[in-house]
Amino acid sequence: MEEPIVVFLTRQSFIEMELNIGKDVWTYFKATAVHTF
C-alpha cells in the first residue's frame, strides 16, 4: 500500500535532485529520525 509523504527541502536540493511536481520518488529513513506533526 502506498502512502503519501510530505517533505520540506530547499530549492537548491529540489534542483540538484532533478525533482518535478508529481514525480514519483522512493524514500528511505531511519526510524529513530522520524518526526510526525
OpenMM code with the backbone's topology and positions (N, CA, C; nanometers):
from openmm import Vec3, app, unit

residues = "MET GLU GLU PRO ILE VAL VAL PHE LEU THR ARG GLN SER PHE ILE GLU MET GLU LEU ASN ILE GLY LYS ASP VAL TRP THR TYR PHE LYS ALA THR ALA VAL HIS THR PHE".split()
positions = [
    Vec3(0.0846, -0.1175, 0.0000),
    Vec3(0.0000, 0.0000, 0.0000),
    Vec3(0.0892, 0.1239, 0.0000),
    Vec3(0.0610, 0.2172, -0.0870),
    Vec3(0.1384, 0.3409, -0.0950),
    Vec3(0.0738, 0.4492, -0.0105),
    Vec3(0.1550, 0.5198, 0.0630),
    Vec3(0.1087, 0.6310, 0.1450),
    Vec3(0.1880, 0.7548, 0.1061),
    Vec3(0.1226, 0.8693, 0.0925),
    Vec3(0.1970, 0.9912, 0.0591),
    Vec3(0.2817, 1.0375, 0.1771),
    Vec3(0.3974, 1.0925, 0.1474),
    Vec3(0.4861, 1.1502, 0.2483),
    Vec3(0.5144, 1.2938, 0.2071),
    Vec3(0.4992, 1.3858, 0.3001),
    Vec3(0.5272, 1.5267, 0.2737),
    Vec3(0.6654, 1.5586, 0.3282),
    Vec3(0.7467, 1.6254, 0.2487),
    Vec3(0.8814, 1.6622, 0.2923),
    Vec3(0.9039, 1.8115, 0.2710),
    Vec3(0.9961, 1.8650, 0.3462),
    Vec3(1.0387, 2.0032, 0.3297),
    Vec3(1.1839, 2.0004, 0.2854),
    Vec3(1.2156, 2.0691, 0.1763),
    Vec3(1.3528, 2.0746, 0.1296),
    Vec3(1.3795, 2.2098, 0.0661),
    Vec3(1.5072, 2.2407, 0.0501),
    Vec3(1.5439, 2.3692, -0.0077),
    Vec3(1.5254, 2.3670, -0.1589),
    Vec3(1.5154, 2.4852, -0.2159),
    Vec3(1.5050, 2.4974, -0.3618),
    Vec3(1.6281, 2.4347, -0.4272),
    Vec3(1.7457, 2.4576, -0.3669),
    Vec3(1.8698, 2.4021, -0.4221),
    Vec3(1.8650, 2.2495, -0.4247),
    Vec3(1.8172, 2.1868, -0.3184),
    Vec3(1.8046, 2.0405, -0.3150),
    Vec3(1.7056, 1.9926, -0.4200),
    Vec3(1.5953, 2.0645, -0.4358),
    Vec3(1.4941, 2.0317, -0.5360),
    Vec3(1.5568, 2.0293, -0.6752),
    Vec3(1.6398, 2.1292, -0.7032),
    Vec3(1.7063, 2.1383, -0.8334),
    Vec3(1.8111, 2.0286, -0.8488),
    Vec3(1.8955, 2.0090, -0.7458),
    Vec3(2.0035, 1.9104, -0.7539),
    Vec3(1.9508, 1.7685, -0.7723),
    Vec3(1.8369, 1.7372, -0.7126),
    Vec3(1.7798, 1.6024, -0.7255),
    Vec3(1.6927, 1.5882, -0.8495),
    Vec3(1.6852, 1.6971, -0.9283),
    Vec3(1.6074, 1.6977, -1.0524),
    Vec3(1.4629, 1.6531, -1.0292),
    Vec3(1.4025, 1.7090, -0.9227),
    Vec3(1.2646, 1.6757, -0.8898),
    Vec3(1.1683, 1.7603, -0.9716),
    Vec3(1.0481, 1.7125, -0.9862),
    Vec3(0.9390, 1.7849, -1.0501),
    Vec3(0.8133, 1.7579, -0.9693),
    Vec3(0.7203, 1.8516, -0.9696),
    Vec3(0.5931, 1.8317, -0.9014),
    Vec3(0.5255, 1.7085, -0.9611),
    Vec3(0.4847, 1.6156, -0.8753),
    Vec3(0.4165, 1.4946, -0.9207),
    Vec3(0.5087, 1.3792, -0.9563),
    Vec3(0.6401, 1.4001, -0.9517),
    Vec3(0.7349, 1.2936, -0.9851),
    Vec3(0.7353, 1.1887, -0.8741),
    Vec3(0.7350, 1.0616, -0.9119),
    Vec3(0.7424, 0.9536, -0.8137),
    Vec3(0.8856, 0.9411, -0.7623),
    Vec3(0.8993, 0.9280, -0.6315),
    Vec3(1.0309, 0.9079, -0.5700),
    Vec3(1.0187, 0.8016, -0.4616),
    Vec3(1.1303, 0.7417, -0.4246),
    Vec3(1.1362, 0.6453, -0.3147),
    Vec3(1.1978, 0.7144, -0.1950),
    Vec3(1.1496, 0.6824, -0.0759),
    Vec3(1.2068, 0.7403, 0.0452),
    Vec3(1.2624, 0.6304, 0.1343),
    Vec3(1.3728, 0.6613, 0.1978),
    Vec3(1.4350, 0.5732, 0.2959),
    Vec3(1.4719, 0.6596, 0.4148),
    Vec3(1.4480, 0.6102, 0.5346),
    Vec3(1.4825, 0.6887, 0.6519),
    Vec3(1.5007, 0.5979, 0.7718),
    Vec3(1.5733, 0.6492, 0.8712),
    Vec3(1.5921, 0.5764, 0.9959),
    Vec3(1.4698, 0.5989, 1.0842),
    Vec3(1.4196, 0.4945, 1.1419),
    Vec3(1.3008, 0.5062, 1.2267),
    Vec3(1.3246, 0.6001, 1.3450),
    Vec3(1.4470, 0.6091, 1.3942),
    Vec3(1.4752, 0.6961, 1.5085),
    Vec3(1.4819, 0.8428, 1.4688),
    Vec3(1.4807, 0.8725, 1.3379),
    Vec3(1.4914, 1.0107, 1.2926),
    Vec3(1.3584, 1.0664, 1.2421),
    Vec3(1.2492, 0.9957, 1.2625),
    Vec3(1.1195, 1.0388, 1.2105),
    Vec3(1.0523, 1.1352, 1.3076),
    Vec3(1.0039, 1.2462, 1.2549),
    Vec3(0.9266, 1.3419, 1.3340),
    Vec3(0.7884, 1.3505, 1.2719),
    Vec3(0.6851, 1.3350, 1.3511),
    Vec3(0.5492, 1.3452, 1.2990),
    Vec3(0.4844, 1.4719, 1.3516),
    Vec3(0.3968, 1.5293, 1.2720),
    Vec3(0.3280, 1.6537, 1.3095),
    Vec3(0.1796, 1.6321, 1.3023),
] * unit.nanometer
topology = app.Topology()
chain = topology.addChain("A")
for resn in residues:
    res = topology.addResidue(resn, chain)
    for name in ("N", "CA", "C"):
        topology.addAtom(name, app.Element.getBySymbol(name[0]), res)
